[in-house]
């Protein structure tokens, strides 16, 4: 177990280093009393102060022979400067080495507005304590209260309460020149603080305000909204990435967005502190630091530390939210609807056709399922009909086609007859039969084979043929409506020009999957197209799957898929097995 001593150093320590004291000084005295692995020293640096008379460290070593007035003048000019800090540290390290003490010395120069700048003292103490607390391994932290001012001592004691799970103790020197003793905080104070900690644990997922860093990736902000209850959500964004899209997910809380320079951490910090300065003193504030730029992260984290708030980060690999105060983790809540992804990233688009399986006419007909399974078996023969079927896909036209032992007919009364060798199928009212035969059958085949994964809860909310279209001014999608209202509306909306149709989409609760079904050969441009679609709707964590009836013999296609970060392939006889492996590996990784 590593042992740390954390302390300020003061005038008495400086005088000891100048041989103006008969003692070792408080800091060296504590280090000689007990064995420590590291000492973390904070030193007050007075802003704007310098050695006006150009006093050097050489003169500092000779000042012990001067009279009292000269000594006092020297101390007043020399203390709380970078020169004084350097002199003290050089002296301290030499003393420790001469006495055989192998102790690492870390120093933090702390600039304060004035000697009793409580906010600055608290920020320096808690930041230093945080750094030690987050170091690996078991540790014991000793906080030395005696050196420095009474305010510094008080703040050490108060800062100790910010880490209830860290093994620590407080020491103080009760008599000048005597070794420090361990002290304890009053029972009433500890009991009160324990109640506060317990209350925070009970309400750990509830905040008065959550600040979100908002950028080109929107899912981190959505996860923050889903994970925690907050009375207000404030989005910090650049002008390039407005956060209006997030309003629809906030039903019972206030919404605000503030534009900042994403590359100016001080502006981010000061903007946040200006907002929080107007809040009630007991407000519970959270910081979702997952999105935005790294410099936005730096500014927001500094503000978070300043007000002792709770910072958290959504780890997309483990699908957990990490509390950055103590690095505890918990699983993120599931995103159970694919519509959420489209609402989040669709911008001016809306879901014009939700793609529910049961909305497909006659889809539950057992003969249709048998036909679909039969077409899979004769898929190589079926390709001979594809070129002839193209002209019938866009509008209803009767047709008759023959290829080898396959005969198909769509009559004027929209009835269908199809024979495959000795097997015969007949259906009524199947207007878009040409589309089905041209490749729709393969989408249905893949969908049916994936349905057991829904039953086992590996995936959820699977859709087929989901369509998105442009919003028009008459459509409620342009108005500020709640998430629940929009979910009800999208099933009824049919207007608007179609923008895109997706073969199969589903979610595992963490990411959006888009499956592109190819009943023929895969072309290279289709890979890039699917990559873009997945990134647009699913973000960086989205997954695309190219499902193909046939094994690829195109090395360029195989290489492009292999090099892709968000596309995988399943094909040929092992199609269903490979689909299951892709999905299961993704689900298990969470």
N, C-alpha and C positions, 0 to 999 in steps of 0.2 A: 504494500500500500504506500503510495507516494504522499508525502507530507508537505503542505504548502503553508507559508506564512504570508499574509497579506496585510499591508500597513501603509500609512502615509509616513513621510519623514518630516521632521520639523526643525526649528531653530536649535534645539538642544542637540540634535544629531549633527547639524552643521557645525556647531561649536566644538563638539567632540572631535570632528574630523580636522578642525583647526588647532586642536590641542588647547582649546580654551576652557575645557571641562575636565574635571578630575575623573569623570566616569567614562564608560565606553559609549554612552548615549543609548537611548531606548532601543533602537533598531538592532545595533550590533549586540547589545546586551541580551536581547531576546534570542538572537541567533546562536549565541554562545551557551545559553541555558539549555537548549534542546536541539536535537538533530532534525534538520529540515532538508528536503530535497531541492526546494526552490523557494525563493522569496520574491514576492511581487510588490514593488514599492511604487507608491504614487507621490509625485512631487508637485506642489503648487508653483506654477509659473505665472508671474505677474505680467499681464499684457502691457507692452510698451516700456517695460523697465530694462535698463541696461547699465553697464558699468560706466558711468559718466566720466570718471577719472581714470579710465583704462586700467583698472586694477587687475592684475594677473594672478594666476594660481601660485606663482612663485612668491609674490607679495603676500598671498593668503597664508602660505606656510610660515612666513616670518611675523605675522601680525601678533603672535602670542607675546612678543616682547614690547609691544606698544602700550601706551597708557590707556585708561578706561574709555576716554572720550574718543580716541582714534579707533579703538576696537568697536565701540558702539556704531560709529559712523561707517566703518567698513562693513559690519554685519548688515546694517540697514541697506547699503548699496548692493552688497554681494548676494544676499539671500533672495530666494525665489527667482533666480535667473538660470539660464542654461549653463552658464559658467559654474555656478554653485552646484548644480546637479552633477556636472561632470566631475568636479573636484570631490564631491561626497562619494560618488560611485567608485572612482578610482581608489580612494582611501578605503572604502568598505571592502572591496574585492581583495585588496592587499592584506587587510587585517584578517580576513577569512582564510586566505591562503597561508599566511604566516602561522595561523593557529590550527592548520590541518583540517579546515572545514571545506568540504567539497559541495558547495551550495550554488546552484544556478541563480544569478541575479537578473531579474527582469524589472525594467523601469518604464513608467508611463508619466510623461510630462503633461500636466493638466492645466490648461489655461482657464482661469476663472475671471468673472467680471470683478469680483472682490473676494476677500478672504472668506467671508461667510456666504458665498453664493451657493445656497442650498441645492438648487436645481442642478447646477454644474457639478457639485460634489456628488450628488446622488447618481447622476448619469455616469460619471467616471467610476464610482464604486460598483454599480451594477454591471457595467460593461466589463470591467476587470473580473468580477465574480463570474459572469457568464462565460468568459473565455476559459477560466479555470474549470468551471463546472462541466464544460463540454469536452474537456480533454479525456482521452481514453484511459481506462483502468480505474481501479478503486483508489480513492483519495480521501485524505482528511485535510480540511481547510481550517486554519487558525487565523482569526481576524483580531489584529492587535489594535486596541482602542486608544492607547495612551498617546502615541505620537500625533502631532498635529493639533488642530483646534478642537474645542468641545463639540462644535457642529460636525466636524469630521468623524468624531467618535460616535455621536448619535446616529449619523447616517450609516456607518458600518453596521451598527446593531439593527437598524431598520432594513438595510439591504440584505442582511442575513435571512430575513423572513421571506424573501422572494424565492428562495430555493429550499422548500421544506424537505425535499428528499435528499439533499446533499449533506453528507456527514461533515459537520463543522462544529467549531467551538469559539468562544470569545475569551480573550485574555486582556488583562490590564495590570499596570504596575500600581499597587496601592501606596507605595512609599518611594520617594525619589532614590534612585540608585539600587533598589531592591529588585530581584527577579519578578517578572510578571506572574500573575495568578489567574486561574480560570474563573470566569464569572458566568452567571446565568441571568437571563432576563426575568422580570417579575412574572409570577404565575398567572396573574390576571391578564397580562399582555399576551402571554403565550396561549392562554385559553381563548382569548378573543380572536387571536390570529388563527387558531385552529378552527374556530367556527367559520371564519371567513373563507379559509381554504376548503372546508367541507361544503359550504354554500356554493363556492365556485365550481367544485366537482359536480354537484348536483345539476347546476345550470351551465355546464361547460359548453353546451352547444347553443346557448342563447346569448345574443349580443344586443347592445343598444345600437351600435353602428359597426358595419364591416366595410373597410376600404378594399376595393379590388383594383389590381393593376391590369389594365385592359389594353390589348394589342390586336394583332392580326388573328391570333388563335382565341376563340371565344369559349371553348369548352371549359378551361379553368375557371372562368367566372360563373358559368352554369353550375359547375360542381360545388362552388362555394355557396351559391344560392340554395342548392338542394341539400347540402350537408348541414347547414346551420340555420337556426332561426334568428332573425335580426329585425329590429324595428325600422332600420334604414340601411340601404346599400348605396355606397358612394363609389363611382367608377372614375379612376384617374386614367385619362386617355390622351392621346395626341389628336390634333385636328384631323389627321389622316384616318384615324380609326374611331369614329364616334360610337358611343355605347347605347344608342337609342334602341337597338335590337333587343337589349336585355330587359326592357320594360315589360314585355309580354310574359316573362317568367316570374315577375314579382307581383303577387296578388294581394298580399296583406301588409306590405311594407312600403315605406317611402323610397323614391328613386331620385338619385342626383348624379350628374356627371360633371367633371371638371377637367378642362383641357390644360395640359402642362407640356413643357418641353421634355420629351422622353430621354434626352441626353444631358439634362441638367439636374443632377441629384439634389443640389441645394434648393432649387425651385420646388422640387417634389417634396422635400422635407419641410420647407417653410410653409408651403401650401397646406399640408396636412396639419401642421402644428397650429396654423391660424384657425383652421376649422375646429380642431379639438379644444382650443383655448376658450371657445364659446359654449362648450358642452358642460353639463353638470359634472362636478368633481368625481362622482361615483359612477360615471358611465363606463360600461364594459365595452371595450373596443377591440375588434379583431382586424387582422390584416391578411388578406389573401395575396400572397406575394408570388403567385405562380406565373402570371402573365407579364406583359410589358417587356421593357428592355432591362439589361443588367444594371444600368445606371438608375433607372426607376426603382429597381429592387434596392439598391444601395441607399437612396434617399428615403424610401418608405421604411426600410428597416431601422434607419437612424431615428426617424420620427417615432416609430413603434417603441424603440428602447427608451426614448426620452419620456414617454408618457406611461411606460410600463404596461403596454398592451400585449395582446397575444398574436404573434405572427404564425402563420401556417402555410404549408406548401403542399400541392397535390402532386404526388409522385405517379406519373403515368405508367411507369413500368410495373410497379407493384400494385397499382390501383388503391393506394392508401393516401390518407392525409396525414402529414407529419407536423406535429406541434414543434415549432422551432425553439421554444423555450427549454423544453426538456427532452425533445426528440422522441416522444411517445408517438405511436401510430394507431390509426384505426382505419378500417376499410371504408372506402367511399360508398355512398349510397348508389344503388343501381339506377340507370336510365332505362326505363322499361318500355318506352315507345320509340319507334323509328321516327315518328313525326317530330319528336323533339329535335333531332339532328337537322331535319329539313327546315324547321322553324328557326333554328339557331343560325344556320348558314345560308338559307335560301334568299335572303334580302328581298328583292322585289318579286320573288316567286312564291307560289302557294301550292299546296297539294290539291290538284284538281280531280285526281282519281286515287283513292286511298289504296287500292290494290288488295282488297280482302279476298281471300280464297273463295268464300261462300257467295261473293257477289258475281262470280263467273257462272253464267247460265249452264245448267245441266252438269256442273262439275262433280256432283256427287253420284252421277250415274255410274254404276259398276262397269258397264260395257265400255264407257269412255276410259276408265282406268285400265281395263284389259287391253284396249286398243293402244294406249300410250305405252304400256309395257311391251306390247308386240312390236311397235315401231322401233323401240330401242334395240330389239333383237335383230331387226332387218335394216338397221340404220345405213349400212353400206349400200344396199340396194336403193334405199329411199332417196339418196343424193341424186339419182338419175332423174327425179321428178322436179327438183328444185328450180331449175332454169325455166321450165314450162309454167311453174306456179307463180312466178314473179308478177305477171301481168294481171293476176286475179286478186292480189293482196290488198289493193287500195280501195276497191269498190266491189259490190256484189255483182258477180257474173256467173251464170251456170257454166259448168265445164265437165268434160270427161277426159281422163288421162290413163294411159297404160304404160307400164314399164316392167318388163320381165313378167313375174307372176303377180304384179300389183295392179289392181284396177281401182280407180276412185271416180266418184261422180257426185257433183253438187247440182241438184235439179232446180228448176225455176221456183218450185214451191219450198225451196231451201232445205229439202230433205237430203240426206247423205247416205251413199252406199259405198262401201269399201271392202274389197276382198284381197286377202294376202294368202296366196296358195289356196288351201282348202278352208281357210278361216274367213268368215263373213261377218260384217258389222253393218248395222243400219241405225240412223238417228234422224230425228225430226227437228226442224227449226235450228239449223246450224249455219247462220249466215256467214260468219267469218271462218269457215272451215279451211279456206285456202291459207290463211295466216297460221292456223294450227298446224297444218300439214307442212308448211314451209319452215317451221322451227318452233312454233308455239308448243308443240307436243313435247319437245325436249325441256322447255322451261317447266312444264307441268311434271315431267318425269323427275327432274331434279328436286322440285318443291316437295313432291310426295316422298321422296327418299330422305329428305331432311326433316320431315315431320316428327319422327321418333325423337329427335334432339329437343324438340319443344316439350314433348311429354316428359323427358328426363331433366328439363329445366336448364339444359346447357345453352339454349338460345331462346329468344322470346320475340313475339310480335313480328313474325315473318310475313312479308307481303310479296305479291307477284304482280307485275305490270303496273306498279305505282307510277303515276304521272304527275309532273309539276308543270305549272303554266304561269304565264305572266299575270300579275294582278292588274285589274282594271279599276278605274275610279269608283265604279259602282259596287266593288266587292269589299266586304267588311275587313279583308286582310290589310287594307290601307289605313284602317282606323286603329286607335289604341285600344286593343281588346286584351283580355286576360288569356293566359295559357289555356285554361279549361274551356273558355268560350270558343277559342279558335279551334280546339280539338273537335268540338261539336260541329263547327261550321265547315271544316274541310271535307267532311263526308257529303255535304250537300252542294258544294260549289262545283259547278261544271263549266262555267264560262271562262273566257281567257284563252289566248293562243297557247297551244301546247309547246313547252320548252324542251322536255325530255321525258322519256319513258325508260324505266329501269326494270330489268328482267326479274330479279329477286333481291330483296333487301331484308335484313333482319339485324337484331342486336343481341349481344351476349350480356347486355346491361352495362358494359364498359365502353364499347366502341361500336361503330356502324360497319356492317359488312354489306358489300354490294357484289352480287354474283352476276357476271355476264355469261349467258349461255350461248354457245356456238355449235350449231348442228352441222356446220361445215368446217373448213380449215380456219385457223387463226391467222390474221394478218398483222404485220408489225405495227401499223398505224392504230389498230384496235387496242394494243397494249398501252400506248401513250394516252389514248382517249380515256381508257378506264382509270389510269393513274390520275388524270386530271379530275375526273368525276369523283373519285374517292376522296381526294384532297379537298375538293370544294365542299362536299356535303359532310364528310366524316372527319375533317381536320387531319392533323399529323398522326393520330392514332387509328384512323380508318383503315379498313382492310378490303382489298379487292380480290376476287377469285374469278379466274377464267376457267369456266367449265366447258370442256370440249368433248364431242362424241368420239373423236379419233386422236390417237397418239400423233404428236407433231414430228415431222421429219425435216423441219426447217430449223437449222442451227442458229440462224439469226434470231428467230422468234424465241427459241429456248434461252439464248444468252440474254436477251432483253428482259425476259421475265425473271431470270436468275439475278440480274443486276438491279432489278426494281426493289425498292424498299417497302412497297405497300401492295404488291401484287403477287399472288401465288396461282399455281395451275393445278387442275385436276382433270384427267382425261382418260379415254379408252376404257378397257375392261375394268380397270381399277378405279374408275371415276368415283363411285360412292365411298369406297374405302378411303381414298385420298381426301375427299371432301370432309369426311368425318375426322380424319387426322388433323387437317388444317384447323378446323374449328375447335376440336378438343385441345390441341396444343395451345391455342390462343386463350381458351377459357382457363386451362390449368395454370397458365403463366400469371394469371391474376391472383 
